[in-house]
């Protein structure tokens, strides 16, 4: 077994969002099966989704105000029009970020492909609904000059792209992903416990892994279950599993694809060191 180099950072256990097994009521050393959020996590996700829907409704209400009042003026007030576009974008983005956080706490299953797509891309869909009709009507407005249409339309398109990008889930979480990651972690470490830093994008197998010991602003390593890590905004388990098995002093599972070519270390680019 490889010698384990101890961390010098402070290690903090986060408040659990799910039971330690990752699937309601499971023990920390038991494999996950049919992952489900705890009632607390599900309640928190529901709250985020309700607030997100309220923000989206306000965004569409702002769109209606722009269409049925601002654009009907002759000529339209450019300051009110552009200000309204910014407000609509802010509401759409705020709703999308809350919706994404809810999906981390209570992800959909890939088995229902339609629901999975709609649930994870709803932010982008709402953004298009809140902007596209307005953009079309701006360019068709007969009371605006060509330069006014160019300015307002260009700003609207730019805001649509930004809000749409932030509302799109590139690699959305799923219950199957949480199951697979939890099982892999338990197989390697013996329990559903992982580690991460505030600035990192992924989570790791132990507090002594080199990636979580890069310099960071708060000099803190956070620990919790796989679901806790996702709730904290981490995308996935590190790709440097084979390297961390050695660094953490664990035994490599037999026939584990992650340990193939284990002598080749991947570059530690998954954590962002503090400036």
C-alpha positions as a printed NumPy array, in Angstrom:
array([[  0.   ,   0.   ,   0.   ],
       [  1.381,   3.427,  -0.952],
       [  2.426,   5.843,   1.785],
       [ -0.262,   8.449,   2.397],
       [  0.907,  12.067,   2.646],
       [ -1.238,  13.893,   5.193],
       [ -2.957,  17.155,   4.33 ],
       [ -2.124,  20.406,   6.107],
       [ -5.468,  21.983,   5.268],
       [ -8.493,  22.278,   7.511],
       [-11.073,  19.554,   6.734],
       [-14.744,  20.458,   7.268],
       [-17.719,  18.108,   7.07 ],
       [-20.658,  19.784,   5.327],
       [-24.232,  19.519,   6.537],
       [-25.679,  16.416,   4.843],
       [-28.298,  16.892,   2.125],
       [-28.889,  13.122,   1.876],
       [-28.379,  10.091,   4.037],
       [-24.784,   8.808,   4.096],
       [-25.586,   5.885,   1.806],
       [-26.8  ,   8.244,  -0.905],
       [-30.086,   6.385,  -1.163],
       [-32.656,   6.999,   1.515],
       [-31.8  ,   5.091,   4.678],
       [-28.755,   3.24 ,   3.31 ],
       [-25.655,   2.709,   5.405],
       [-22.472,   4.547,   4.407],
       [-20.791,   1.295,   3.34 ],
       [-23.729,  -0.104,   1.363],
       [-23.893,   0.283,  -2.431],
       [-26.483,   2.724,  -3.735],
       [-29.41 ,   1.319,  -5.676],
       [-32.179,   3.404,  -7.21 ],
       [-30.868,   6.656,  -5.739],
       [-33.503,   8.904,  -4.18 ],
       [-33.116,  12.23 ,  -2.346],
       [-34.013,  12.476,   1.328],
       [-37.165,  14.416,   2.246],
       [-34.977,  17.35 ,   3.323],
       [-33.172,  17.518,  -0.023],
       [-36.416,  17.094,  -1.941],
       [-38.067,  19.874,   0.074],
       [-35.128,  22.209,  -0.57 ],
       [-35.237,  21.387,  -4.291],
       [-38.973,  22.106,  -4.371],
       [-38.403,  25.505,  -2.752],
       [-35.754,  26.378,  -5.347],
       [-38.077,  25.309,  -8.167],
       [-40.992,  27.378,  -6.863],
       [-38.803,  30.478,  -6.62 ],
       [-37.397,  29.764, -10.106],
       [-40.893,  29.491, -11.567],
       [-41.894,  32.794,  -9.917],
       [-38.84 ,  34.497, -11.445],
       [-39.623,  33.027, -14.865],
       [-43.248,  34.158, -14.646],
       [-42.015,  37.674, -13.836],
       [-39.63 ,  37.498, -16.814],
       [-42.461,  36.572, -19.175],
       [-44.59 ,  39.296, -17.555],
       [-41.8  ,  41.751, -18.335],
       [-41.817,  40.536, -21.917],
       [-45.583,  41.144, -22.116],
       [-45.09 ,  44.661, -20.735],
       [-42.46 ,  45.398, -23.394],
       [-44.651,  44.002, -26.203],
       [-48.038,  45.423, -25.236],
       [-46.976,  48.786, -23.82 ],
       [-43.416,  49.854, -24.634],
       [-43.394,  48.777, -28.297],
       [-46.821,  50.32 , -28.859],
       [-45.549,  53.789, -28.064],
       [-44.719,  56.023, -30.987],
       [-41.775,  56.006, -30.867],
       [-40.919,  53.47 , -28.109],
       [-38.867,  54.776, -25.191],
       [-35.439,  53.22 , -25.771],
       [-34.342,  53.539, -22.142],
       [-37.412,  51.677, -20.877],
       [-37.084,  49.092, -23.667],
       [-33.421,  48.336, -22.983],
       [-33.88 ,  48.463, -19.209],
       [-36.727,  46.002, -19.519],
       [-34.565,  43.654, -21.568],
       [-31.9  ,  43.668, -18.858],
       [-34.49 ,  42.982, -16.145],
       [-35.979,  40.102, -18.153],
       [-32.514,  38.59 , -18.597],
       [-31.733,  38.924, -14.885],
       [-34.978,  37.202, -13.914],
       [-34.442,  34.414, -16.461],
       [-30.864,  33.823, -15.306],
       [-31.816,  33.853, -11.621],
       [-34.544,  31.299, -12.254],
       [-32.218,  29.091, -14.297],
       [-29.483,  29.032, -11.64 ],
       [-31.978,  28.087,  -8.928],
       [-33.482,  25.412, -11.186],
       [-30.041,  23.913, -11.828],
       [-29.34 ,  23.815,  -8.095],
       [-32.658,  22.023,  -7.559],
       [-31.664,  19.463, -10.193],
       [-28.454,  18.76 ,  -8.304],
       [-30.442,  18.03 ,  -5.148],
       [-33.182,  16.063,  -6.915],
       [-31.99 ,  14.904, -10.354],
       [-34.105,  13.207, -12.981],
       [-33.583,   9.69 , -14.32 ],
       [-32.24 ,   9.168, -17.832],
       [-34.729,   6.323, -18.283],
       [-37.461,   8.902, -18.977],
       [-35.659,  10.75 , -21.76 ],
       [-38.404,  13.339, -22.398],
       [-38.706,  14.357, -18.757],
       [-34.927,  14.281, -18.368],
       [-34.463,  16.698, -21.283],
       [-37.244,  19.102, -20.265],
       [-36.264,  19.164, -16.593],
       [-32.629,  19.915, -17.342],
       [-33.087,  22.342, -20.251],
       [-36.148,  24.204, -18.957],
       [-34.074,  27.289, -18.197],
       [-32.969,  27.585, -21.816],
       [-36.515,  26.918, -23.049],
       [-38.002,  29.646, -20.831],
       [-35.28 ,  32.065, -21.925],
       [-36.195,  31.558, -25.59 ],
       [-39.883,  32.054, -24.779],
       [-39.093,  35.264, -22.87 ],
       [-36.908,  36.782, -25.622],
       [-37.624,  35.428, -29.097],
       [-41.1  ,  36.977, -29.666],
       [-39.812,  40.276, -28.299],
       [-36.781,  40.256, -30.605],
       [-38.979,  39.562, -33.634],
       [-41.349,  42.405, -32.746],
       [-38.463,  44.817, -32.209],
       [-37.222,  44.257, -35.766],
       [-40.766,  44.471, -37.162],
       [-41.646,  47.66 , -35.287],
       [-42.558,  50.461, -37.723],
       [-42.094,  53.271, -35.185],
       [-38.385,  52.593, -34.617],
       [-35.555,  53.739, -36.848],
       [-33.06 ,  51.288, -38.283],
       [-30.399,  52.31 , -35.751],
       [-32.83 ,  51.906, -32.856],
       [-33.792,  48.447, -34.067],
       [-30.123,  47.554, -34.415],
       [-29.271,  48.714, -30.891],
       [-32.298,  47.226, -29.125],
       [-32.31 ,  44.062, -31.219],
       [-28.571,  43.542, -30.789],
       [-28.795,  43.938, -27.019],
       [-31.777,  41.574, -26.88 ],
       [-29.953,  38.921, -28.916],
       [-26.831,  39.239, -26.738],
       [-28.899,  38.88 , -23.561],
       [-30.738,  35.899, -25.067],
       [-27.446,  34.16 , -25.797],
       [-26.025,  34.833, -22.327],
       [-29.194,  33.836, -20.471],
       [-29.706,  30.842, -22.758],
       [-26.161,  29.617, -22.16 ],
       [-26.541,  29.932, -18.385],
       [-29.893,  28.158, -18.581],
       [-28.508,  25.202, -20.537],
       [-27.232,  22.136, -18.67 ],
       [-24.287,  20.809, -20.679],
       [-23.776,  17.652, -18.612],
       [-26.856,  17.404, -16.394],
       [-26.87 ,  15.179, -13.307],
       [-28.954,  12.021, -13.163],
       [-29.93 ,   9.453, -10.572],
       [-27.921,   6.901, -12.561],
       [-24.791,   9.067, -12.294],
       [-25.223,   9.434,  -8.519],
       [-25.697,   5.673,  -8.212],
       [-22.597,   4.85 , -10.262],
       [-20.358,   7.39 ,  -8.504],
       [-21.553,   6.356,  -5.045],
       [-20.954,   2.687,  -5.794],
       [-17.484,   3.42 ,  -7.191],
       [-16.499,   5.482,  -4.153],
       [-17.787,   2.841,  -1.72 ],
       [-15.99 ,   0.07 ,  -3.622],
       [-12.683,   1.936,  -3.38 ],
       [-12.888,   3.621,   0.035],
       [-15.407,   1.501,   1.929],
       [-17.813,   4.397,   2.57 ],
       [-19.776,   7.112,   0.807],
       [-17.427,   9.967,   1.678],
       [-15.69 ,  12.309,  -0.776],
       [-13.713,  15.56 ,  -0.594],
       [-13.6  ,  18.832,  -2.532],
       [-12.549,  22.482,  -2.419],
       [-14.687,  25.553,  -2.952],
       [-12.98 ,  26.469,  -6.231],
       [-12.767,  22.94 ,  -7.674],
       [-15.153,  21.491, -10.249],
       [-14.938,  17.845,  -9.131],
       [-14.712,  15.795,  -5.929],
       [-12.016,  13.395,  -4.734],
       [-11.408,  10.176,  -2.817],
       [ -9.619,  11.523,   0.267],
       [ -8.402,  14.725,   1.916],
       [ -4.785,  13.807,   1.135],
       [ -5.216,  13.736,  -2.669],
       [ -2.862,  16.204,  -4.344],
       [ -5.64 ,  17.959,  -6.264],
       [ -7.474,  19.113,  -3.124],
       [ -4.221,  20.241,  -1.525],
       [ -3.476,  22.921,  -4.083],
       [ -3.446,  26.423,  -2.636],
       [ -6.956,  27.783,  -2.15 ],
       [ -8.452,  31.008,  -0.845],
       [ -9.997,  29.533,   2.325],
       [ -7.394,  26.775,   2.826],
       [-10.253,  24.352,   3.514],
       [-11.215,  20.904,   2.247],
       [-14.907,  20.016,   2.456],
       [-16.203,  16.478,   2.89 ],
       [-19.57 ,  14.779,   2.519],
       [-21.444,  12.214,   0.483],
       [-21.446,  12.106,  -3.307],
       [-24.838,  13.836,  -3.269],
       [-23.482,  16.501,  -0.873],
       [-20.661,  17.189,  -3.328],
       [-23.096,  17.61 ,  -6.208],
       [-25.257,  19.894,  -4.063],
       [-22.127,  21.994,  -3.468],
       [-21.822,  22.497,  -7.234],
       [-19.286,  19.774,  -8.111],
       [-19.882,  18.158, -11.496],
       [-18.523,  14.639, -11.023],
       [-15.931,  12.358,  -9.487],
       [-12.363,  13.187, -10.515],
       [-10.935,  11.465, -13.588],
       [ -7.699,  10.923, -11.633],
       [ -9.132,   7.95 ,  -9.738],
       [ -6.138,   5.675, -10.338],
       [ -3.721,   8.371,  -9.185],
       [ -5.744,   9.111,  -6.066],
       [ -6.062,   5.435,  -5.139],
       [ -2.271,   5.44 ,  -4.738],
       [ -2.112,   8.826,  -3.023],
       [ -4.842,   7.877,  -0.539],
       [ -3.406,   4.437,   0.175],
       [ -6.421,   2.461,  -1.058],
       [ -6.349,  -0.932,  -2.733],
       [ -7.302,  -0.776,  -6.416],
       [-10.502,  -2.76 ,  -7.12 ],
       [ -9.957,  -5.732,  -9.399],
       [-10.927,  -5.266, -13.067],
       [-11.814,  -1.603, -12.406],
       [-11.596,   0.317, -15.717],
       [-10.537,   3.413, -13.793],
       [ -7.304,   1.697, -12.751],
       [ -6.166,   0.715, -16.234],
       [ -2.818,   2.309, -17.132],
       [ -2.55 ,   3.429, -13.513],
       [  1.135,   4.271, -13.91 ],
       [  0.223,   7.265, -16.08 ],
       [ -0.7  ,  10.296, -13.994],
       [ -3.207,  12.77 , -15.379],
       [ -2.399,  16.479, -15.045],
       [ -4.036,  18.026, -11.956],
       [ -6.134,  20.575, -13.826],
       [ -9.472,  19.816, -12.166],
       [ -8.872,  22.15 ,  -9.222],
       [ -8.352,  25.876,  -9.602],
       [ -5.608,  27.214,  -7.308],
       [ -6.159,  30.57 ,  -5.645],
       [ -4.468,  33.507,  -7.397]])
